[in-house]
Amino acid sequence: MKAVKSPYISLSDSVRYRPEYFGGILFDISTGTMMDVDREAYLLIELIKNMGVFVNLKLGHIVI
């Protein structure tokens, strides 16, 4: 598999997520992988999923 060089960060369409009191749970339906994340990480996941994130690779800045 060849790596895709893109300045955009996105989640796979196979990732499902749900909020929990501690943050949230991510589940990849294609592999069965499940991961617990804290509140801050869950908020970032929601932002990526809903808005997309552009990363300026030259300067290292993240724009949401």
FENCORQUI-V153801 format. One record per helix or strand of 2 or more residues. SS is the DSSP state (A for helix, B for strand). FROM is the first residue (numbers start at 1). TO is the last residue. If there is no record, write none. Layout:
ss->SS from->FROM to->TO
ss->SS from->FROM to->TO
This chain:
ss->B from->8 to->9
ss->B from->15 to->20
ss->B from->23 to->28
ss->B from->33 to->38
ss->A from->39 to->51
ss->B from->53 to->56
ss->B from->61 to->63
